[in-house]
Amino acid sequence: MRYCFALDLKDDPALIAEYEQHHKRIWPEIEASIRESGITDMQLFRTGNRMFMIMETDETFSFEAKSAADAASPIVQKWENLMWGYQQAIPTAKPGEKWVLMERFFKL
């Protein structure tokens, strides 16, 4: 399956540059947690401070299982807290929501 998400970064060029640097060398434990959850490909795109993520998954992936595994992992929580220092919710996000799942409304 393919899922697409949106999230904003804080609108500060220095913070955006730092955020991108973190993603040039993600922690090995973070990469492992992503792959072990059934995510087979993940790509981030940015324009200004708006980000777009494409996530490809295999049949073993579930949002519930990924969320539970992330909540139980101190290293994932440490990464998420670090990243939240650069991120901010998009205007349509629900309280506590970070990455907002986008709805596909057209396919050619």
N, C-alpha and C positions, 0 to 999 in steps of 0.2 A: 504494500500500500504506500501511497505517497500522501504526506501531510504537509501543509504549508502554514506557517505562523508569522505573526508580526510582533515587533517589540521596538520601543524607542530607546535610544541612548540619551544620556544627558547631553545637552547641546553645548559641548565644550570641546574644541578641537584637541586639546591636550589629553583629556580623558578618553576621547574616541581613539586616539593614537595608542594610548596605553591598553585599551580594551583589545584592539586588533593585535597588539604585541602578545598579549596573553594567549590569543588564539593561534598564534604562530607556533606556540610551544605548550599546548594543553598538557596538563598533568597526566602521566600514564594511567593513573587510577581512574581519571575521568574518561579517557578514551576507552578503557576496559569496561567501565560501567555502561557506556553507550552501546558498545558492541554486544556485550552480554545480554542486553535487554531485547535484542532482535532488531536494532537499528543497523541497517546495512550501509547507509550513506547519509551524510548530513552536510549541507552546504549553507553558508551564511552569505547574504548580500546586503549592501548598505547604500543608501543615497541620503546624503546629509546625516541626520541622526536617526532616520527610520531604517530598521533592519527587517529582513525577510529571511526566513529559514525554510529550506526544503528538506524534508526528512523521509527517507525511504526505509521501509521496514519489511521484515519477513513475517511468516505466519505465526511465529512465536511471540511477537510483540503485543503488549497490552499497556494502555495508559495507566491502568490501575496497578499492575505489577511494577512498572517503571517508577511510578510515584512512591509506592511502598518501599522499593529498594533504595531510592534516593533518600527518603526520610530516615531510613535505618543506617545510612552510611555517613559517618562523621566527615570523611574526606569530601564527599559530594556536597554536604551541607557547607563545609568550609569554602569550596569553590563557588557555590551558589551565593553565599554571603559576600564573597569578594566581588563577583560579577554584578551583584545588585548595586554596588557602589558606583557602577558606570551606567546602569540601566534605569529606565523609568517606564511605567506602564503607558500604553497608548490610551487615548481618550475613551475608547469604547471598552476597555478592560473592566471586568468585574472586580470588586474589592479582593485583594490578595492574589489576583491573576497576573502573571508575568507574560509569558509568550501566549498570544491569543491565536487560537486555531482559526484559520481563514476558511471561508466557504467558497468552493468552486462554483461559479455560476455560468461558465462557458467552457466548452471544449471543442476544438476543431478536429 
